[in-house]
Amino acid sequence: MFTRIKDFKLTDEHYREKNLHLPTEAIYEAFDYYDNYITFYNRFEEEVNRIEVSFLASTPGELLRVNELTEWKNHLTEGQRRIPKLMEQCDALKADIIALIQEGNNFGLKPEDRTRALYIGGKIYDHGADVVQKQIQKYIDVSKQLNNEQMTANPVQQKQYKMTINNKGNEFVLAFLKKGVQLYNTLLSTFYDGKDYSDQWTDLAYGRLVDLGVRKLKVFEHIFTNYAWEVNSSALSDLSTSSVNSASWHAVQIAPQSSTVFDSARVILIPPRPGIYLKREFTAEIKPELITFDYAYDKPVEVYLNNVLVEKAATLREDFVKVNNVLTPHYSVDSSRNMKYGLNNIIIKIAVDSTAVDATPFSSFITLQYDKEKLEIAKTTEKRILLSDYSWLTRKDDFVLEEATSNIEEETAVTDTMPADSLAYAQVQTDTMATNQEEAGWFSASASNFQFFKAQMFGLESSEALDIWHPVIDSNNVETVYFKKDIDLDGDVIEAQAKLIGQNSVTLWVNGELVIADQGLIVDDRLKKIQSHEISIAQLKPGKNTILAKVVGGREFKGFIFEMNYTIRKTIINSVVDTPGISE
């Protein structure tokens, strides 16, 4: 190119010598722009390479000197200010990077060059953080200031000093990391988030933020137009009602012998009638973070998510899609709202041209974005709840006042030797008790006589748990009632949290182990409410579990209410799920 420019200039000079002047001003301006363009791109490469070689390839010792004589204040933080000066050096290099990008606006700097520059900017601070971390550790290990004879003679004080220095060092490291994170996030928000663009630099930036815990890995599920979709050609005034009225929805018509669109989407034929609705339901194991609709049709359509219109306008993409050998506009719209855990529905309203004679092809694929870690947890765990109700068993006699073991071994009988601070589970654990509860003195629970309404039970106001008591209430005497519930668990319990109230006091055992003892009512006289006892339960195990509560009631008012939310790890059998089309 430069050879052609030189030839052109020589020709122009030849014409001028013959007094022939051509309108070449614009051409020379283009030559100048090209010259500046090439100069800029060469300098861009030189600057980026300089930073990579002179800074990013430098060792910690080259950037931050530390040896036996190094002192914390005189050399590292104050005085010579080696750590602050390293930050200033990083700031100056970042400024050079930003200036290059801004200058590149005049020369159409390519996206991959912009992302590379921003990524290098983030790496500058990343490297600075690594240097500071390693050199502060070296200072802690080798400096005479922390390792002299006086220090080593007082190891406790020495350890305290080193811990203080380590904590201060972490603050410096964090300052570097924060600036790096800002640049990585700027890169992703500008070129990646919600954009149809990615390259090695966006991938590296995203990976680094994942490593730092700033961002989470994502996983995607895809839904394509196929025979699972339904169509409705009636006018729908109320989507929330119409979407569940199965009688008005019918199977879609798929174009015969048509090729797939968007890799796996089938082509749905839209009949030439106004007001056509398409519907697709899907089940989400957790709430999706984002849903993206891509569709090929000759005009934008209305998209409803759980009967709520996605108000964001669809974007016409640059790439047209071939549908039945016809290039068709490709639209895209996304939303992070109105999605939920469980069953969701997508309804697409298509305004068909009333003058159309033939069916119009429509195809779509939908992408659901999830937090990978949360989705994996949801797939391998299950949330459950245990509530007090009339299936619990109760008894009044003092059978359990015998001293018993605090740990009931699975499928073993209670021994004659029992600790003095627990309850006897002998009758609770026997098969005879399980098959003939009433003969053993256990009766199904019934309604209680709490002094407070559930709306006054703080923490349990909206709970579906029932307040229960022995079926025979003695309203004239103080009485003690025992409550028992057996539950079978088919997997390990990851966590369990319980809320309970017993009037006037409650003691709780799980699998024979005492959890709380003689917890009385906590009353807020100003709010006229009582506080539930909130406890963690760590005694649950796979197989049979027994929850036993002892409640000492008042003369007139007495009752017991219990709610336990727990998460169980699914077994191989109960964790089998069908989740087609998942990708990362």
Buried (B, 14 or more C-beta within 10 A) or exposed (E): EEEEBEEBBEEBEEEEEEEEEEEBEEBEEEBEEBEEEEEBBEEBEEBBEEBEEEBBEEEBEEBBEBEEEBBBEBBBBEEBBBBBEBBEBBBEBBEBBBEBBEBBEEBEBEBBBBBBBBBBBBBBBBBBBBBBBBBBBBBBEBBEBBBEEEBEEEEEEBEEBBEEBBEBBEEBBEBBBEBBBBBBBBBBEBBBEEEEEEBEBBEBBBEBBBEEEEBBBBBBBBBBBBEBBBBBBEEBEEBEEBBEEEEBBEEBBBBEEBEBBBEBBBBBBBBBEEBBBBBBBBEBBBBBBBBBBBBBBBEBBBBBBBBBBBEEEBBEBEEEBEBBEEEBBBBBBBBEEBBEEEEBBBBBBBEBEEEBEEBBBBBBBBBBBBBBEBBBBBBBBBEBEBBBBEEBBBBBEEBBEBEBBBEBEEEEEBEEEBEEEBBBBBBBBBEEBEEEBEEBBBBBBBEBBBBBEBEBBBBBEEBEBBBBBBEEBBEEEEBBBBBBBBBEBEBBBBBBEBBBBBBBBBBBBBBBBBBBEEBEBEBEEEEEBBBBBEBEBEBBEBEBBBBBBBBBBBEEBBBBBBBBBBBBBBBEEEEEEEEEBEEE
